[in-house]
């Protein structure tokens, strides 16, 4: 996820992912997965240049 690039070549990066996770602390694992995929997908304009792996686990 962090290596996804915007149309101008900027990577999504660790800082954006961490900020997104901090903003979504109350989300369920399913909600968090959707939020991350939607946000990163929008960032890269839907142009996934590589494979993407995302695992979201809920711990109670």
Secondary structure, 3 states (H helix, E strand, C coil): CCCCECCCCCECHHHHHHHHHHHCCCCCHHHHHHHHHHHHHHHCCCCCCCCCCCCCCCCC
